[in-house]
Amino acid sequence: MPTVPRFSLSSLTAKTLLLSAALCLLLLGLGALELASSYRSALKQGFNQARVTNLLLAEWIQREFREIDLIQSALAKQLGAADFAATSDSPARSALETRLVRAMHGMPQAYDLILVDRDCKLVLSFKVSPGFDASERSYCKAMLANNRDDRFVSERFHTIAGDDVVLATQRVRGDDGKVIGLIGSAVRVEHFQTQINRAMIGNRYDVLVFADKRRQLLARQPMLPKLPTQPVPDPEAEAMIRNQLSEAQYEATSPFDGRRRLHATRQIEHLPVIVSVGIDKETLLEPWWSKLVLFLSSWLVMVLLIVYATRRYLHNVALSEALSIRSAAIDYAAEAIAIADGNGVVQYINPAFSSLTGYRLDEVRGQRQLAQLLLEQQPELHEQLAQAIHDGKHWRGELTSTHRDGHTYVETVSVAPVRDQYNELIHIVAIKYDISAAKKLQADLERLANTDELTGLYNRRQFLQRAQEEIARGQRWQRPLSLAMLDLDFFKRLNDRFGHGFGDEVLRRFASCIQFNVRLEDVCGRLGGEEFAILLPDTDRYNASLIMQRVREAVEQISLDNPLGGEAVRFTVSIGISELYPGEETPTPLIARADAALYLAKQEGRNCVRTG
């Protein structure tokens, strides 16, 4: 019989020590890679945090000027050449001033409202005497410029009244389309500081900044004792403006406190305003430094443990015998296998069985009955299994079992008796298969069958089923139930103009909007095309109208980027509401009345809510 080659103890010791050293170095290398990765992740998280805050602030600034723009546009349509020629003591001037005062009530952020004529002469202001020559002001130059954009927002400037302001203007055109002057709303820089002070920042060293395109500060948090009169040096922001980029991310050191920060800077579209958010790098990396210290400490402990384990291993190698080789076919089988003797006492379980159930071989061998081990949560099946084994038949079942750590799984169990040549039962073999993934796939397929693939809302079949259930509940307990039918206005035009891909995005955004603006107990569904429906349990038609008004207003605020370029695309929705009548048992009449109300909403101009 050939001899088995053996390693000498000294050779094995050397190799074990080399392996231990390599393992220590490997752990150090992996830790270094993880630390490098977490360092990059921390910086990325900081930039992302700055960018998200930046986007929110930019949206707020746009909303501030959007409110001004809406009111000024309305006023511009009402003004005529006579309003720019009215004398200060005329009745027409008094009426004009009254109109402008009412308009300012709708713009709390506005400090002053001015009229400037075609010759750049100040016609009316509540803060400055008429007659001021504004020809050198950027807003007057913008009015006289040969371009189609009637709206303009100036940089920060110092007024003759002694205030630092930003002026938002709107050209006023006569009936012939020619420019006859401009109307402007002055917003004091202090307003931006007041608003930015309300924003939440991550820590006391983070900064939020508003500046104009000349990099003159409009507001800063934390607030400076006094805003600098000169532009703040920022090469990265200068490059962004020069290259006409919308945003930039970079590291920079503050000229005010010398701290290094991660900046996300953005030019606000159509406005000469820059928003910059700076996340303090030192504060951001404090958890990373703690992680570095923890890693080095853990690595040292791990090295000590490896040294101890290596010594123990070498000691055991010198004293122990080679372990008996198990049957590879069973030990490494993917299926969980258990074998019991003729009396049903477990003699062996393979590693797959241990992994599936959490039981170790030494815990069950000679101590547990196979039926108890397999059917721990189903004791009522013990007799059925015993009868099948007694009859010499295979027993199969699909069970929901619980792992020792508490998680549940679905399995199929197959048990077969093994008999000798004398027909005596000598072994019982059980094979288990984990089918949890297949069951989850089945559940996912059922979910896909009940929901609309595009929007994630209930499809027509599932929505009608839920409606039937809510009607039965409402009639049983005599509770109100309302149904709203929603239809996107002119959706076919959007599809025809921008394509079906854009139309699908409209439907997705609309579905997300209605889910966000209704209650948890309300049921939303897509019945087909651009037609949607919402069930409102325990809600009468009056309260349903209030909820749907909120939905309609929210939809009206949705803005999508124009795939063809130009202004953002908006859309509206028409809504019809009906309430469940006593005695109704199906959704059909409820839907019919809501459809009729929806038709009425369409007839009355769309973008409204009507009840039926």
Stockholm file with secondary structure:
# STOCKHOLM 1.0

chainA/1-612         MPTVPRFSLSSLTAKTLLLSAALCLLLLGLGALELASSYRSALKQGFNQARVTNLLLAEWIQREFREIDLIQSALAKQLGAADFAATSDSPARSALETRLVRAMHGMPQAYDLILVDRDCKLVLSFKVSPGFDASERSYCKAMLANNRDDRFVSERFHTIAGDDVVLATQRVRGDDGKVIGLIGSAVRVEHFQTQINRAMIGNRYDVLVFADKRRQLLARQPMLPKLPTQPVPDPEAEAMIRNQLSEAQYEATSPFDGRRRLHATRQIEHLPVIVSVGIDKETLLEPWWSKLVLFLSSWLVMVLLIVYATRRYLHNVALSEALSIRSAAIDYAAEAIAIADGNGVVQYINPAFSSLTGYRLDEVRGQRQLAQLLLEQQPELHEQLAQAIHDGKHWRGELTSTHRDGHTYVETVSVAPVRDQYNELIHIVAIKYDISAAKKLQADLERLANTDELTGLYNRRQFLQRAQEEIARGQRWQRPLSLAMLDLDFFKRLNDRFGHGFGDEVLRRFASCIQFNVRLEDVCGRLGGEEFAILLPDTDRYNASLIMQRVREAVEQISLDNPLGGEAVRFTVSIGISELYPGEETPTPLIARADAALYLAKQEGRNCVRTG
#=GR chainA/1-612 SS CCCCCCCCHHHHHHHHHHHHHHHHHHHHHHHHHHHHHHHHHHHHHHHHHHHHHHHHHHHHHHHHHHHHHHHHHHHHHHCCHHHHHCCTTSHHHHHHHHHHHHHHHTCTTCSEEEEEETTSBEEECSSSCTTCBCTTSHHHHHHHSSSSCCEEECCCEECTTSCEEEEEEEEEECTTSCEEEEEEEEEEHHHHHHHHTTSCCSSTTCEEEEEETTCCEEEEESCCSSCCSSCCCCHHHHHHHHTTCSEEEEEEECTTTCCEEEEEEEECTTSSEEEEEEEEHHHHTHHHHHHHHHHHHHHHHHHHHHHHHHHHHHHHHHHCCCCCCCCHHHHTCSSEEEEEETTSBEEEECHHHHHHHCCCHHHHTTTSBHHHHHTTTCGGGHHHHHHHHHTTCCEEEEEEEECTTSCEEEEEEEEEEEECTTCCEEEEEEEEEECHHHHHHHHHHHHHHHBCTTTCSBCHHHHHHHHHHHHHHHHHHTCCEEEEEEEETTHHHHHHHHCHHHHHHHHHHHHHHHHHHSCTTCEEEEEETTEEEEEEETCCHHHHHHHHHHHHHHHHTCCBCCTTSSSCBCCCEEEEEEECCTTCCSHHHHHHHHHHHHHHHHHTTSSCEEEC
#=GC SS_cons         CCCCCCCCHHHHHHHHHHHHHHHHHHHHHHHHHHHHHHHHHHHHHHHHHHHHHHHHHHHHHHHHHHHHHHHHHHHHHHCCHHHHHCCTTSHHHHHHHHHHHHHHHTCTTCSEEEEEETTSBEEECSSSCTTCBCTTSHHHHHHHSSSSCCEEECCCEECTTSCEEEEEEEEEECTTSCEEEEEEEEEEHHHHHHHHTTSCCSSTTCEEEEEETTCCEEEEESCCSSCCSSCCCCHHHHHHHHTTCSEEEEEEECTTTCCEEEEEEEECTTSSEEEEEEEEHHHHTHHHHHHHHHHHHHHHHHHHHHHHHHHHHHHHHHHCCCCCCCCHHHHTCSSEEEEEETTSBEEEECHHHHHHHCCCHHHHTTTSBHHHHHTTTCGGGHHHHHHHHHTTCCEEEEEEEECTTSCEEEEEEEEEEEECTTCCEEEEEEEEEECHHHHHHHHHHHHHHHBCTTTCSBCHHHHHHHHHHHHHHHHHHTCCEEEEEEEETTHHHHHHHHCHHHHHHHHHHHHHHHHHHSCTTCEEEEEETTEEEEEEETCCHHHHHHHHHHHHHHHHTCCBCCTTSSSCBCCCEEEEEEECCTTCCSHHHHHHHHHHHHHHHHHTTSSCEEEC
//
